[in-house]
Amino acid sequence: MRDDLNSYLMQNYRRQDFCPSRGKGCWLYDREKNKYLDGLSGIAVNTLGHSHKKLVKAISGQARNLIHVSNLYEIQSQEQLAKRLARLTGLDKAFFCNSGLEANEAALKIARKFGLEQGIKKPKIIVFENAFHGRSFATMSASSGKKNKSMFGDAISGFIRVPINDLKAIQSVEAKYSNIAAVMLEPIQGEGGINISKNIVLKQIRKLCTSNNWLLIFDEVQCGVGRTGKWFAFQKAGIKPDILTLAKGLGSGVPIGALLVKKPYAKILGPGDHGSTFGGNPLAMQAGLTTLEVIDEEKLLKNAKDRGEQILKSLRSELKGYPDILSVRGIGLMIGIEFKTDCSKISKLALENGLLINVTNSNVIRILPPLIITDKEVEMLISKLITSIKTFLKNE
Ligand SMILES: Cc1ncc(COP(=O)(O)O)c(C=O)c1O
């Protein structure tokens, strides 16, 4: 890997010494043709694995026909994908962009404007500890993590932070403030360490939002689009947010972001209030439509659920009795193993064993394989991972 002196790239990523040159299914290959099992999917992106035939055909066909036209013109595939997402989510209208932070930025703009339209002078948004919503100024301010924020000067104000699964904390905010416009949360926190919101708490938050006229925004950028074994994580709690943001897995590798909203709030952003040059381009729309089609055709929701249970069961039995491991948790193919202390070194050890995973929040191994992973591949994943964990624990 090139060091700073020999690279034209800015050094803003901590990269592993690995250069994949080809991918097929759940596997990546380097230039020496070594094979690696992808247990991370480009951080929850490659829903259909690598080089899925149907996706390749759809996007190459689209590229031959039309890649980009401006949002100044009608793009029929936007209507198709919006309709499909509306049917799946039970929400009504869509806005398309290119990434998770952009979808969240749009959600935050809607929340603030909604508050102002209610006559709230300085609308505030309730957010959560360990949340991650992106790296723009607004989404970074909505996210947890003091270190990143302070190095860029003043954050955007207007966020009130509470712990997850702590209804009392939200109730005390409710009692103290009269200028809340929205609550924004990840039903399962990804970057924060696979922290799962309890269904019962989500239901209570829904009730609080409805009774106070606060918008409920779910950021499903990482946990949405089938990863949990349901189309969307909110469906597990049997409630519906007012706004839902998606990205990562929706395009199976082609950049895309989406915001879905209930009809009454769709008019908050009118012509010229918000937009994106690339958002909703025909290539991305084709990737989104094909991803959803294949999830259906190949019954990937069921596979995510079954393979997820297989991973959890194996990990829990293999890792029982290790005092350094605090918890093995997850839903579907979004799984975390929490260590007592920093376990970042495990990603490198796993790579040496031909497995891609990562460590988030410094002490949680994160497993996010493609939704197409088979039971045999899960067995290989477990074997490689357990070997890496044991080596790590022996060397500590
Ligand atoms: C829950 C969540 N929201 C937002 C983002 C930001 O997405 P992007 O990197 O596409 O801007 C991420 C990225 O990890 C995420 O996990």
The ligand as a Gaussian input file, in Angstrom:
#p B3LYP/6-31G(d) Opt

LIG

0 1
 C      -27.168000       5.070000       9.862000
 C      -26.341000       5.872000       8.899000
 N      -26.787000       7.060000       8.493000
 C      -26.090000       7.806000       7.626000
 C      -24.877000       7.394000       7.132000
 C      -24.119000       8.247000       6.162000
 O      -24.208000       7.673000       4.900000
 P      -23.215000       8.117000       3.729000
 O      -21.858000       7.658000       4.097000
 O      -23.775000       7.429000       2.513000
 O      -23.321000       9.590000       3.624000
 C      -24.369000       6.152000       7.541000
 C      -23.066000       5.695000       7.060000
 O      -22.437000       4.846000       7.624000
 C      -25.120000       5.375000       8.443000
 O      -24.683000       4.187000       8.873000

